[in-house]
Amino acid sequence: MKKHEIKELTKADVELRLSDAVEELYNLRFQHAMRQLDNPLRLRHVRKNIARYKTILLEYETGRRTSKKETTNQ
């Protein structure tokens, strides 16, 4: 997922994608340990996406970011 696509997500969407990415990272690490991982660079991409998701969540928590969808509903 591209950076600009991640920035457009709501807080709930980011939390959902973060939990999916953490689970994917766990599975990739397991495959890597068993020497079954086809693309080892996938580990790096998933880790970077997790960092992006956590950064966006921190911005929501500190108030530096508000969702456009949430502000229009209020």
BATOR-342623 format. One record per residue (C-alpha): residue in three letters; x, y negated, z negated. Coordinates in steps of 0.001 Angstrom, whole numbers. Layout:
N
+------+---------+---------+---------+
: rest :       x :       y :       z :
+------+---------+---------+---------+
:  ala :       X :       Y :       Z :
...
+------+---------+---------+---------+
This chain:
74
+------+---------+---------+---------+
: rest :       x :       y :       z :
+------+---------+---------+---------+
:  met :       0 :       0 :       0 :
:  lys :    1309 :   -3432 :     914 :
:  lys :    2001 :   -6122 :   -1669 :
:  his :    -655 :   -8477 :    -352 :
:  glu :   -3226 :   -5666 :    -449 :
:  ile :   -2419 :   -4943 :   -4094 :
:  lys :   -2787 :   -8608 :   -5021 :
:  glu :   -6353 :   -8662 :   -3687 :
:  leu :   -7538 :   -5813 :   -5950 :
:  thr :   -9639 :   -6317 :   -9053 :
:  lys :   -8325 :   -5371 :  -12475 :
:  ala :  -10403 :   -2183 :  -12573 :
:  asp :   -9111 :   -1122 :   -9152 :
:  val :   -5515 :   -1731 :  -10206 :
:  glu :   -5983 :     327 :  -13368 :
:  leu :   -7470 :    3186 :  -11359 :
:  arg :   -4666 :    3116 :   -8804 :
:  leu :   -2058 :    2925 :  -11579 :
:  ser :   -3354 :    6101 :  -13199 :
:  asp :   -3376 :    7842 :   -9808 :
:  ala :     182 :    6698 :   -9094 :
:  val :    1436 :    7925 :  -12473 :
:  glu :    -103 :   11313 :  -11811 :
:  glu :    1412 :   11383 :   -8320 :
:  leu :    4836 :   10515 :   -9746 :
:  tyr :    4540 :   13387 :  -12220 :
:  asn :    3734 :   15809 :   -9404 :
:  leu :    6555 :   14482 :   -7216 :
:  arg :    9075 :   14850 :  -10049 :
:  phe :    7959 :   18406 :  -10577 :
:  gln :    8314 :   19182 :   -6865 :
:  his :   11726 :   17523 :   -6839 :
:  ala :   12899 :   19666 :   -9730 :
:  met :   11695 :   22795 :   -7932 :
:  arg :   13443 :   21682 :   -4704 :
:  gln :   10125 :   21598 :   -2839 :
:  leu :    9958 :   17867 :   -2171 :
:  asp :   10025 :   17074 :    1549 :
:  asn :   10569 :   13314 :    1272 :
:  pro :   12637 :   12257 :   -1765 :
:  leu :   12171 :    8580 :    -886 :
:  arg :    8517 :    8986 :   -1809 :
:  leu :    9640 :    8953 :   -5463 :
:  arg :   11083 :    5470 :   -5008 :
:  his :    7968 :    4150 :   -3273 :
:  val :    5668 :    5482 :   -5964 :
:  arg :    7839 :    4017 :   -8740 :
:  lys :    7826 :     618 :   -7036 :
:  asn :    4059 :     735 :   -6605 :
:  ile :    3682 :    1546 :  -10302 :
:  ala :    5801 :   -1500 :  -11134 :
:  arg :    3659 :   -3647 :   -8831 :
:  tyr :     456 :   -2394 :  -10463 :
:  lys :    1822 :   -3070 :  -13941 :
:  thr :    2884 :   -6569 :  -12915 :
:  ile :    -576 :   -7364 :  -11585 :
:  leu :   -2174 :   -6008 :  -14786 :
:  leu :     150 :   -8166 :  -16898 :
:  glu :    -882 :  -11206 :  -14868 :
:  tyr :   -4549 :  -10389 :  -15517 :
:  glu :   -3902 :   -9969 :  -19250 :
:  thr :   -1966 :  -13221 :  -19598 :
:  gly :   -4542 :  -15154 :  -17610 :
:  arg :   -2259 :  -16060 :  -14716 :
:  arg :   -4505 :  -14138 :  -12339 :
:  thr :   -8252 :  -13966 :  -12020 :
:  ser :  -10149 :  -11830 :   -9605 :
:  lys :  -12059 :  -13654 :   -6890 :
:  lys :  -14830 :  -11071 :   -7169 :
:  glu :  -15096 :  -11516 :  -10952 :
:  thr :  -15195 :  -15324 :  -10773 :
:  thr :  -17964 :  -15333 :   -8168 :
:  asn :  -20117 :  -13010 :  -10271 :
:  gln :  -20019 :  -15226 :  -13356 :
+------+---------+---------+---------+
